[in-house]
């Protein structure tokens, strides 16, 4: 069973997060009012839950779902399988943050 990491972010706007993910090539994103369970690359449902989910089938073979959980303070936390940290860890989150900032600037203009 994969273990998951929860990584805090400064993302607090759902529409901008979805737009930033699209800018990163992840344009099929599921959003939920109530968090849903993530699914591993083997098709098993796991305890980690998320409000924004990029399904494994979009990420490539042997990837688990990538999620974003909205915390009570309104900020999103990345929920990523430890097995996927090499592809979706801190460096990838930094690129996503740049995309998010670009979306924020373009919306504000």
C-alpha positions in Angstrom: 0.0 0.0 0.0 1.5 3.3 -1.0 2.2 5.9 1.6 1.2 9.5 0.9 2.9 12.9 1.7 0.9 16.0 2.5 2.6 19.2 1.4 1.3 22.6 2.4 0.9 25.2 -0.3 -0.2 28.9 -0.5 -2.9 28.0 -3.1 -6.3 29.2 -1.9 -8.3 29.7 -5.1 -9.9 26.7 -6.7 -10.4 28.2 -10.2 -6.8 29.5 -10.3 -5.4 26.1 -9.1 -7.4 24.3 -11.8 -6.1 26.8 -14.4 -2.5 26.4 -13.2 -2.8 22.6 -13.5 -4.1 23.0 -17.0 -1.1 25.2 -17.8 1.1 22.4 -16.6 -0.7 20.0 -19.0 -3.1 18.5 -16.5 -6.3 19.6 -18.1 -8.6 16.9 -16.8 -9.2 17.7 -13.2 -12.0 16.6 -10.9 -13.3 18.9 -8.2 -15.5 18.0 -5.3 -17.2 19.9 -2.5 -16.7 16.9 -0.2 -13.3 15.2 -0.4 -13.0 11.9 -2.2 -10.6 9.0 -1.8 -7.5 8.8 -3.9 -6.8 5.7 -6.0 -3.4 4.0 -6.3 -1.9 3.0 -9.7 -3.1 -0.5 -8.9 -6.7 0.7 -8.7 -6.9 0.5 -4.9 -8.8 3.2 -3.0 -6.8 4.6 -0.1 -7.4 6.7 3.0 -6.0 10.0 1.7 -8.8 12.2 0.5 -8.8 15.3 -1.8 -11.1 18.0 -3.1 -9.2 18.4 -6.4 -8.0 15.2 -8.1 -5.9 14.5 -11.1 -6.5 10.8 -11.9 -3.6 8.4 -12.4 -4.6 7.6 -15.9 -3.7 11.2 -16.9 -0.4 11.1 -15.1 1.0 8.0 -16.9 1.7 4.4 -16.1 2.3 3.4 -12.5 1.3 6.7 -11.1 -1.3 7.1 -8.3 -3.9 9.8 -8.2 -2.6 13.3 -7.4 -4.8 15.3 -5.0 -5.2 18.7 -3.4 -7.0 18.7 0.0 -8.6 22.0 1.1 -7.7 22.5 4.7 -10.0 24.4 7.2 -7.9 27.6 6.6 -8.9 27.4 2.9 -5.5 26.6 1.6 -4.8 23.5 -0.4 -2.4 20.8 0.6 -0.9 18.5 -2.1 -1.5 14.8 -1.5 1.0 12.7 -3.4 2.1 9.1 -3.2 5.6 8.7 -1.9 6.2 6.6 -5.1 5.4 9.7 -7.2 7.5 12.2 -5.3 10.2 12.1 -7.9 7.7 13.5 -10.5 5.4 15.5 -8.3 7.5 16.6 -5.3 8.9 20.0 -4.3 10.3 20.9 -7.7 7.1 20.2 -9.5 5.1 22.1 -6.8 7.5 25.1 -7.3 6.7 25.0 -11.1 2.9 24.7 -10.3 3.3 27.7 -7.9 4.8 29.8 -10.7 1.9 28.8 -13.0 -0.5 29.7 -10.2 1.1 33.1 -9.8 0.9 33.7 -13.5 -2.8 32.8 -13.5 -3.3 35.2 -10.6 -1.5 38.0 -12.4 -3.4 37.4 -15.6 -6.8 37.4 -13.8 -5.9 40.6 -11.9 -4.9 42.4 -15.1 
